């Protein structure tokens, strides 16, 4: 018997869920990122630090701040805001 033969009989480890927070809706869990796409930008460390501090000061998240900024930008250009957070 090879040293790997016993591995075939063991139960495979359970799949670890991603770190994304789940939301229970109507008795089933769903991923809040489902159906969404990432929008990414690269900024200086000063901008990052400023956003983090503003999020702390206003008791919100960076995603919430960016969503608010996008809505303001859309209004500025005569477009309908999305209102997503």
FIBA-592788 format. One line per 8 residues: number of its first residue (from 1); their letters; for each residue x, y, z of N, C-alpha, C. Coordinates in Angstrom, 2 decimals, decimal comma. Layout:
! FIBA-592788
NUM> a> X Y Z X Y Z X Y Z ~ ... $
END
This chain:
! FIBA-592788
1> xxxxxxxx> 0,86 -1,19 0,00 0,00 0,00 0,00 0,89 1,24 0,00 ~ 0,62 2,17 -0,90 1,43 3,39 -0,95 1,05 4,31 0,20 ~ 1,91 5,24 0,49 1,65 6,14 1,61 0,51 7,11 1,31 ~ 0,08 7,22 0,04 -1,00 8,12 -0,34 -2,35 7,40 -0,46 ~ -2,36 6,09 -0,36 -3,60 5,33 -0,54 -4,64 5,70 0,52 ~ -4,20 5,98 1,72 -5,13 6,34 2,79 -5,79 7,69 2,58 ~ -5,18 8,56 1,79 -5,76 9,88 1,54 -7,06 9,81 0,76 ~ -7,18 8,82 -0,10 -8,38 8,71 -0,92 -9,61 8,42 -0,08 $
9> xxxxxxxx> -9,42 7,78 1,07 -10,54 7,40 1,91 -10,97 8,52 2,86 ~ -10,14 9,54 3,03 -10,49 10,62 3,95 -11,49 11,56 3,30 ~ -12,24 12,20 4,13 -13,25 13,15 3,65 -12,55 14,45 3,29 ~ -12,92 15,02 2,16 -12,34 16,29 1,73 -12,74 17,39 2,71 ~ -11,83 18,32 3,01 -12,19 19,41 3,92 -13,28 20,28 3,31 ~ -14,09 20,86 4,18 -15,17 21,72 3,68 -14,60 22,97 3,04 ~ -15,32 23,48 2,09 -14,89 24,68 1,39 -15,10 25,88 2,31 ~ -14,10 26,71 2,42 -14,18 27,89 3,27 -14,84 29,01 2,48 $
17> xxxxxxxx> -15,87 29,61 3,05 -16,56 30,72 2,39 -15,65 31,93 2,33 ~ -15,81 32,78 1,32 -15,01 34,00 1,25 -15,32 34,90 2,43 ~ -14,41 35,82 2,70 -14,54 36,71 3,85 -15,66 37,71 3,69 ~ -16,30 37,75 2,54 -17,38 38,71 2,31 -18,52 38,45 3,29 ~ -19,07 39,49 3,79 -20,17 39,39 4,73 -21,40 38,87 4,02 ~ -22,12 37,94 4,66 -23,33 37,42 4,04 -24,55 38,04 4,68 ~ -25,60 38,10 3,92 -26,87 38,67 4,38 -27,92 37,57 4,27 ~ -28,69 37,38 5,34 -29,74 36,38 5,31 -31,02 37,06 4,83 $
25> xxxxxxxx> -31,55 36,56 3,74 -32,75 37,13 3,15 -33,72 36,02 2,84 ~ -34,89 36,07 3,45 -35,93 35,06 3,23 -35,41 33,65 3,48 ~ -34,65 33,49 4,57 -34,20 32,18 4,97 -32,97 31,65 4,26 ~ -32,39 32,41 3,35 -31,17 31,93 2,70 -30,11 33,03 2,71 ~ -28,87 32,61 2,82 -27,77 33,57 2,85 -27,38 33,94 1,43 ~ -27,04 35,20 1,23 -26,56 35,63 -0,08 -25,35 36,54 0,11 ~ -24,55 36,62 -0,88 -23,36 37,45 -0,87 -23,76 38,86 -1,29 ~ -23,47 39,90 -0,47 -23,87 41,26 -0,84 -23,15 41,80 -2,08 $
33> xxxxxxxx> -22,08 41,13 -2,49 -21,35 41,57 -3,70 -21,91 40,91 -4,96 ~ -22,85 40,02 -4,78 -23,42 39,31 -5,93 -24,07 40,31 -6,89 ~ -23,72 40,20 -8,16 -24,29 41,07 -9,18 -23,64 42,45 -9,24 ~ -22,56 42,65 -8,49 -21,89 43,96 -8,48 -20,50 43,82 -9,09 ~ -19,94 44,94 -9,50 -18,60 44,96 -10,08 -17,74 45,96 -9,34 ~ -16,47 45,68 -9,23 -15,54 46,57 -8,56 -15,19 47,74 -9,47 ~ -15,09 48,92 -8,87 -14,61 50,12 -9,56 -13,39 50,56 -8,75 ~ -12,23 50,55 -9,40 -10,98 50,73 -8,67 -10,24 51,97 -9,16 $
41> xxxxxxxx> -9,56 52,63 -8,25 -8,70 53,75 -8,60 -7,48 53,75 -7,69 ~ -6,39 54,29 -8,16 -5,16 54,35 -7,38 -4,85 55,80 -7,07 ~ -4,68 56,09 -5,78 -4,46 57,45 -5,33 -3,28 57,48 -4,36 ~ -2,86 58,68 -4,03 -1,71 58,84 -3,14 -2,06 58,38 -1,72 ~ -1,05 58,08 -0,92 -1,30 57,71 0,48 -2,05 58,81 1,25 ~ -1,83 60,07 0,90 -2,52 61,17 1,57 -4,03 61,11 1,30 ~ -4,42 60,79 0,07 -5,84 60,67 -0,26 -6,44 59,51 0,52 ~ -5,75 58,38 0,56 -6,22 57,21 1,29 -6,41 57,53 2,77 $
49> xxxxxxxx> -5,42 58,17 3,35 -5,48 58,53 4,76 -6,64 59,50 5,02 ~ -6,81 60,47 4,13 -7,89 61,44 4,27 -9,26 60,79 4,18 ~ -9,43 59,84 3,25 -10,71 59,13 3,13 -11,00 58,29 4,37 ~ -9,96 57,59 4,86 -10,15 56,79 6,06 -10,55 57,67 7,25 ~ -9,89 58,81 7,39 -10,20 59,70 8,50 -11,61 60,27 8,38 ~ -11,99 60,66 7,16 -13,35 61,19 6,94 -14,40 60,12 7,24 ~ -14,13 58,88 6,84 -15,06 57,79 7,13 -15,21 57,59 8,64 ~ -14,10 57,66 9,36 -14,17 57,55 10,82 -14,93 58,73 11,42 $
57> xxxxxxxx> -14,63 59,93 10,97 -15,26 61,13 11,52 -16,77 61,16 11,26 ~ -17,20 60,63 10,13 -18,62 60,67 9,77 -19,34 59,35 10,06 ~ -18,62 58,41 10,70 -19,18 57,11 11,08 -19,81 56,40 9,89 ~ -19,06 56,33 8,80 -19,51 55,63 7,60 -18,35 54,82 7,04 ~ -18,51 54,29 5,85 -17,45 53,52 5,21 -16,88 54,29 4,03 ~ -15,73 53,86 3,56 -15,14 54,47 2,37 -16,05 54,20 1,18 ~ -16,64 53,02 1,11 -17,57 52,72 0,02 -18,75 53,69 0,04 ~ -19,24 54,02 1,22 -20,34 54,97 1,33 -19,93 56,36 0,86 $
65> xxxxxxxx> -18,70 56,77 1,24 -18,20 58,07 0,80 -18,05 58,13 -0,71 ~ -17,51 57,06 -1,28 -17,31 57,02 -2,73 -18,66 57,00 -3,45 ~ -19,64 56,27 -2,91 -20,98 56,26 -3,50 -21,60 57,65 -3,49 ~ -21,41 58,36 -2,37 -21,92 59,74 -2,27 -21,23 60,64 -3,30 ~ -19,92 60,47 -3,45 -19,17 61,28 -4,41 -19,62 60,99 -5,85 ~ -19,87 59,73 -6,15 -20,34 59,37 -7,49 -21,71 59,98 -7,75 ~ -22,60 59,93 -6,76 -23,92 60,54 -6,92 -23,80 62,04 -7,17 ~ -22,92 62,72 -6,42 -22,70 64,16 -6,62 -22,16 64,44 -8,03 $
73> xxxxxxxx> -21,25 63,60 -8,49 -20,68 63,76 -9,83 -21,75 63,57 -10,90 ~ -22,60 62,57 -10,71 -23,67 62,34 -11,69 -24,63 63,53 -11,74 ~ -25,01 64,07 -10,58 -25,89 65,25 -10,53 -25,23 66,45 -11,22 ~ -23,93 66,62 -10,97 -23,19 67,74 -11,56 -23,26 67,71 -13,09 ~ -23,29 66,52 -13,65 -23,32 66,36 -15,10 -24,73 66,09 -15,64 ~ -25,74 66,38 -14,80 -27,13 66,27 -15,25 -27,63 64,85 -15,40 ~ -27,00 63,91 -14,73 -27,42 62,50 -14,79 -28,13 62,11 -13,50 ~ -28,90 61,06 -13,58 -29,61 60,56 -12,41 -28,63 59,82 -11,49 $
81> xxxxx> -28,61 60,15 -10,18 -27,71 59,46 -9,26 -28,16 58,00 -9,03 ~ -27,22 57,15 -8,71 -27,52 55,75 -8,50 -28,03 55,46 -7,10 ~ -27,51 56,18 -6,11 -27,94 55,96 -4,74 -27,48 54,65 -4,13 ~ -26,49 54,01 -4,73 -25,98 52,74 -4,20 -24,94 52,99 -3,15 ~ -24,98 52,17 -2,11 -23,93 52,23 -1,08 -23,47 50,84 -0,84 $
END
